[in-house]
Amino acid sequence: MQYRKFGKLDWKSSALGFGAMRLPQFGSDMASPVNEPEAIKMIRYAIDNGVNYVDTAYPYHMGNSEKVVGKALRDGYRQKVRLATKLTPHLVKSAESLDRYLDGQLERLQTNKIDYYLMHGLNAREWKKIQTLKALKWAEGRRAKGHLGYLGFSFHDEFEVFKKIVDAYDWTFCQIQYNYLDENNQAGRRGVEYAAKKGLTLVIMEPLRGGSLAKEPPPAVAKAWALDTKKRDRVEMALQWLWNQPEISVVLSGMSAMQQVIDNVEYAGRSGPNTFTAEDAALFKKIKEAYQGMAPIPCTACRYCQPCPNGVNIPRIFELYNNSVIYDDPRMGAFAYAAPGPVAMKPQERADNCKECGDCEKVCPQHIKIPELLKKAHKSLISISMPNGCPGQPPGPEPV
């Protein structure tokens, strides 16, 4: 296992972290119970082979992920790792509930202290909820009592929102969705550089874009991968793309099978910053171009169509629809479009608010038939029933 400096702290984290959002389950249904014996075996294998960072959250697996992680960290394993979990704002009804929320986490995790505590899934709306709850002041109080270690946040929004949150508090670390296809999405590479400049540790989630980058690629992408003269594993290369960046400390992987743990531990063992060649960079450029060329709607997000007089967020809708097709992942698109709770688009921004006035078509440089394609995108994105929780997860627990 390779280890990397964890930001400003006098501690080194394993390059690979164990993310407990996609633990093995009995059955293929999203609500299937966790296969606890196998999950515990996987977590302990990772720790025995050098992983020292374990990440979970209350909503994962209908509230059961923390319980399983707590069981896995018995028998001396808790002392071998730094443990991270999260405060999910929309699951807390009031400031008076914060203590009850954390106390439940400590009980499920069978520990008296959480090393790294994150404000979970922040976007502009959730950040306002954190401020309304005065959650950071509360967390500082629980830190003083020894129940919390360092504070950070996980993030899903645009760079400007990310920058605002980074600047608002003396965070120790942040966790962002980042991979070779999301280099310019959400916080993106700009976020990596900005956080590093501010001294924050970078923890990466969704390195394989929810598993999309581990799937058998479509023909156009497979053709680009075939240009790799060394014929390297696609999953390893996606992870090495991240480990190549010296600003990144931990890459989390939500592993659901023992072979994935074995493989990822091996990949992490040969990772290192600044190891990519010019040939590697050229290969990833061609792979990204191949994926982008599959977009069914030629929207460039120039935003000439904005603001829509009816409030429709046209570029965002087309982005979600395109991604659902490109990565063969309609569930992720549906989650970001219409899932219950605060993480999806606002209802008033969705495509069914289009009045077909035609103003957008008149200014579109790509001459896209926007009203017609908004209907198509809406029909596709709304057709999948998405529960309240994280992508690929069953419904989360009730708020406290």
ZIFENFEN-V606451 format. One record per pair of residues at least 12 apart in sequence whose ideal C-beta (glycine too) atoms are under 6 Angstrom apart, sorted by the first residue. I is the first residue (numbers start at 1). J is the second residue. Records with the same first field share a line. If there is no record, write none. Layout:
I = J + J
//
This chain:
1 = 14 + 50 + 268 + 269
2 = 15 + 268 + 271
4 = 249
6 = 201 + 249
7 = 201
8 = 199
13 = 53 + 249 + 250
14 = 50 + 51 + 52 + 53
15 = 243 + 268 + 271
16 = 51 + 264 + 268
17 = 53 + 55 + 250 + 252
18 = 43 + 46 + 51 + 54
19 = 55 + 252 + 253 + 254
20 = 56 + 65 + 69
21 = 60 + 254
22 = 254 + 256
23 = 39
24 = 38 + 39 + 256
30 = 394
31 = 394
34 = 61 + 64 + 68
36 = 68
39 = 68
40 = 71 + 72
42 = 258 + 261
43 = 72
45 = 261
46 = 261
47 = 77 + 80
49 = 265
52 = 81
53 = 82 + 250
54 = 81 + 83
55 = 84 + 252
56 = 69 + 85
57 = 85 + 86 + 120
58 = 88
59 = 88 + 389 + 396
62 = 394
63 = 397
66 = 105 + 108 + 109
67 = 108
70 = 108 + 109 + 110
82 = 115
83 = 114 + 115
84 = 116
85 = 105 + 114
86 = 118 + 120
87 = 119 + 120
88 = 120
89 = 126 + 129 + 130
90 = 341 + 342
91 = 399
93 = 399
95 = 133 + 134
97 = 400
98 = 138
100 = 400
101 = 400
113 = 147
114 = 148
115 = 149
116 = 150
117 = 148 + 151
118 = 152 + 153 + 154
119 = 153
120 = 154
121 = 154 + 156
122 = 153 + 155 + 165
123 = 156 + 157
124 = 157 + 161
125 = 342
126 = 342
127 = 165
136 = 169
139 = 151
150 = 172
152 = 171 + 172 + 173 + 174
153 = 174
154 = 175
155 = 176 + 187
159 = 187 + 190 + 191
162 = 187 + 191
163 = 194
166 = 198
171 = 200
173 = 200 + 201 + 203
174 = 195 + 200
175 = 203 + 205
176 = 191
177 = 205 + 206
178 = 204
179 = 207 + 209
180 = 241 + 284
192 = 247
196 = 247
201 = 249
202 = 247 + 248 + 249
203 = 250
204 = 242 + 248 + 251
205 = 252
207 = 239 + 242 + 251
208 = 238
210 = 332 + 391 + 392
212 = 327 + 329
213 = 238
214 = 235
220 = 290
221 = 290 + 291
224 = 286 + 287 + 290
228 = 283
236 = 267
239 = 267
243 = 271
244 = 275 + 276
246 = 273
291 = 326
294 = 326
295 = 322
296 = 325
297 = 318 + 322 + 373
298 = 366
299 = 318
301 = 315
303 = 315
304 = 363
305 = 360 + 364
310 = 353 + 355
311 = 348 + 349
312 = 353 + 354
313 = 349
317 = 351 + 377
320 = 333 + 336 + 337
321 = 377
330 = 384
331 = 384
332 = 391
333 = 381
334 = 381 + 384 + 386
335 = 386 + 391
337 = 381
338 = 382
339 = 386
340 = 388
341 = 388
351 = 374 + 377 + 378
352 = 378
354 = 371 + 374
356 = 371
//
